[in-house]
Amino acid sequence: MKKIYLLTFFFAALACQKKDNSEKDTFVKDEHSYSKPNLAVVKHLDLDIKVDFDTQSISGKASWQIDNVSKGNEIIFDENTLNIRKVTLGDDEKETKFELGAEVKFHGKPLHITIEPNTTKVNIYYNTTKDAIALQWLTPQQTADKKKPFLFSQGESIWSRTWIPCQDSPGIRFTYSVKVTVPKDLMAVMSAVNPQQKNDTGIYTFKQDKAIPSYLMAIAVGDIKFKAIDERTGVYAEPSLLEKSAWEFAELGKMVVAAEKLFGPYRWGRYDVLVLPPSFPYGGMENPNLTFLTPGVIAGDRSLTSLLAHELGHSWSGNLVTNATWDDIWLNEGFTTYVEHRIGEVVFGEKEAKMQGVLSRKDLNDNIAEFGNTNPDTRLKVNTTGKNPDDAINEIPYVKGYDFLKVIEQAVGRAKFDVFIKNYFDAHAFQSITTEDFVSYLNENLIKKDKALADKIKVEDWIYKPGVPSNITSVISEDFNVIDSIQKNWRKTGVKGLNQKIKSTNEKQHFIDYLPEDITIKEMAEIDAEFNFTKGGNFVIKRQWFVPAIRHHYTVAYPAIEQFMIATSRTGSLATLYKEMVKTPEGKIWARQIFNKAKSGYHLTTVQDIEGLLK
């Protein structure tokens, strides 16, 4: 028996070795990274850096543990606008040669480093420059409390290489440990397990023992405080926002529990959120352990916390199972939008879920109309070769991906689909996969050569063809049907009392979205007087209301529109308003005036996008 056990162990070990070796050769070519991981790949980062607000730079040493798979003499990193001072090998710091290749727009330069066949460690001494797109340095005046400076990073999609020399592809994963030195009156936090209070040294250490891709490396430094929500969730924010934020996110723990029941255990330990200053370019960023959030989500009535459900959902779809390239981004965002809706249904109820479904469908229809039904960019599997991969981060992968998964759910039944999606997360945990990997898994584990089922789902149509397939599910909200009835009659009955019938953020948004095209300024003023949209709405309501205000020249709202567009850097929301402005000659002039006032407070990625619109 002992021999049998030994043989069994031997063959099992051999099988594991073969699996490991094969995994080394399965990196997908990423058009947006210079690295060649099939030859030499990073495995772990030890980062020792200093944050200097006077020079607005980060400097230090990135020590990479590597696997020199090919036993060759070179490893290639990505870098963009960095100053590489010196490179050494091993613990004995033997200096080696390095060379920067030709620069490509958006992508920076390849960093070629000479190594030896037995090299396991590469140390890169560097500092960032003021051109680092990933880093946003804020003066005290640009923060909520206006007392101390602030720094935050935004790595997605290919911007981590502007603050760390790395193999900057979502298909390459690594663990990390970091030592950060910051001014003693500030605190540092990262996409890892974080301190919960300031220390008196200004030195903070972090450890991320789960393998993540480079775009999920994140740092923030500022006058930050922490407040617990429950035993594994909490909120970080500037002092003046802390209590408001903690109240707004009081249901965060419930969301984590709801997600676990649906999709399996939360595998990252703690789940905290950091409320950032307004120049953050997105609603949220799903950095592991610590979601970065816009302050715009703090509405005072918890009406916008579905955004939090989305970022939490990334703990499964995106962070746990990651798109291998930016062409596959729908695997991150479509799945997460589906997860978000399912969490929201549990936490906020079925009525809320139905309303979100209708709003999501409008987003899909609007985006398809804007892009054009035959535009290849409306496919789920896109082609970003030669482009800035940020261009793929639009609403299509979110809402079309969500609708595709709803089609599968309807075709097989929710109970069966729940088992499938949970097993999918388990089977690919801490892996980066392609669309083709997903299709293969779907065929093997759900469709199983059932032609009738395959015809019902239409995988090829959804993933590889533009536009919206014919089998898209219908969406209905009884609550919105009531709003639609009001919409047909309010011109006859007047608007008095409508704010008692149209109460929630979703209902107000739907009402605004379907205001008549021939609405008059007088009617807009009456609606504004009834609902106080211009001055009293939350972030989402204001954004939606300002679109018809611009379109129909409701000049009463113009000062508020300008103030809104200067006060936020959420790229998608700003783009919605700038796009409406530039439809007229006078609107273009106004848009440029606002942009010139606001751009110093915008994130650099926001500046890039808006400049493109204004051209």
C-alpha angles and dihedrals in degrees: 000000000000090000090050090051091048092049090047090050091047094052092043090052090047090051091050090049090052090048092051092048092048091049089057089060099046100080110131117228108260113203090202099057129066091204121111102207093176086068102036127354138183120244108172137012127212105190124189111182144159123215112216116189093183093063094025091231143120117219135179145080131315109200111193124195105212142188109224092204097177095039085232133146102253143058122188125214132183120242134168124189092341124139106229107201105174142346126208135177130231132347090301089061098229106188115239140183124270133180135190118222130212118306122245121197112267091359104071119206137315113249107215112198124188112229137168127246091256097042113133101164134049121186118200119192111201149136133217124241134217089264093068103128093195094060124074113191113196129195117225089259090060094058130081095250095036092214109098137023123261137206130192135167132220113193104173121134112004102329102100087086088068092066104024129031100237146141091268104201128115087226093065117074131189142164122237148197122196140193112198127187115201136163108294094241092057135068130222126216130179144183089282140065104318141207115253098212140025120268127210097243103061089227118120131179128204137186129196107186094176115086110247135172119254096255088067093059104110140169136183128183126187149098092312132165132187133224123183121230096185137333095297106020133064146142135251120200145138110287096257092053100040102091093040090050094048090051092046092052098041091124094055093106091051089053092054091049091048091050092049092053090053104038110017135265122340100244103192102076106227127031113203134160131219119208107214133198116274096266091077103119099219139046088246143340120216099223107169115266091358122055113202111223138190115241086231088083090068099092097156093240103062089246096132101046092108083087087064090053088055095052091045089051089061087068084079105024110042104009099042096031111024136191107254093216135012088253085071097050092126087072087065101036104030092050091045092051088052091048090047092055092048093050090047091052091056097042102035103024140252095285090058091048092052092050091049089050092055092046089050091052091052089052089053094048093046093050094046089051091050096047096037126250094260097042110124089220088072091067118101092229102055134184114234097168110142092008138099100265089219084077088072090058097089131116096275099080089046102049102026090046089051092050091049091055090047088055090054091046091052093045096054102022128257096266093055093042092051090057090047097050093045090051089046091058091046094047093051101033113153091002134117113225140180130234088255090056089055094047090051091049091047092051094046099044107030115014094038096182091306099149094191090054092045090052089050094053100039096203095179093052093051099044107031105027128071125243128024120313120234095246096065111140122251119247125208133176117187089200091056090047087062090051089050090055091050089048091058095051111031093093089061099039099035129237098269110125096011092119088067091055099039105049117140125076090246092051093048091048091051091048092051093045092059102041109139117272091232095051113147129227088244090056092047089052090051092050091046091051090051098046104020089224096160098055107014106040124108120245096278095044092050092049092051094043094049092060095067089036089061094039095051097036096245092174094182087075096047097095090049091047091052092047091049093050093049094046098055136049098193099140099206095048093046092048090055091058098039090051090055092047097052092057089087131045093238090046091055091055091049092047092052091048092053092045092052090053095044108037096086087065096042123097112254092246088053090051090052093051097045093045087056091054094047092052 
